């Protein structure tokens, strides 16, 4: 599944996303199916930040 969060700056989107990921990883199994049976998996869920995706490359480079 993919879950997206939207809202104005400072609304708590990142805080909520990190908490949801933390809780999902606590309750979901840490094993994944493979051709060799079940193998250890790093995380069930993860956060993929999208900060700055709407900016031009030159604007992103200026932030470094």
For each residue, the residues with C-beta under 8 A, 3 or more apart:
1:
2:
3: 20
4:
5: 13 16 17
6: 13
7: 11 12 13
8: 11
9:
10:
11: 7 8
12: 7 15 16
13: 5 6 7 16 17
14: 17 18 47 49
15: 12 18 19
16: 5 12 13 19 20
17: 5 13 14 20 21 47
18: 14 15 21 22 47
19: 15 16 22 23
20: 3 16 17 23 24 45
21: 17 18 24 25 43 45 46 47
22: 18 19 25 26
23: 19 20 26 27
24: 20 21 27 28 44 45
25: 21 22 28 30 43 44 45
26: 22 23
27: 23 24
28: 24 25 44 45
29: 41 44
30: 25 40 41 42 43 44
31: 38 39 40 41
32: 38 39 40 41
33: 37 38 39
34: 37 38 39
35:
36: 39
37: 33 34
38: 31 32 33 34
39: 31 32 33 34 36
40: 30 31 32
41: 29 30 31 32 44
42: 30
43: 21 25 30 46
44: 24 25 28 29 30 41
45: 20 21 24 25 28
46: 21 43
47: 14 17 18 21
48:
49: 14
50: 53
51:
52: 55 59 60 63
53: 50
54:
55: 52 59 60
56: 59 60
57: 60 61
58: 61 62
59: 52 55 56 62 63
60: 52 55 56 57 63 64
61: 57 58 64
62: 58 59
63: 52 59 60
64: 60 61
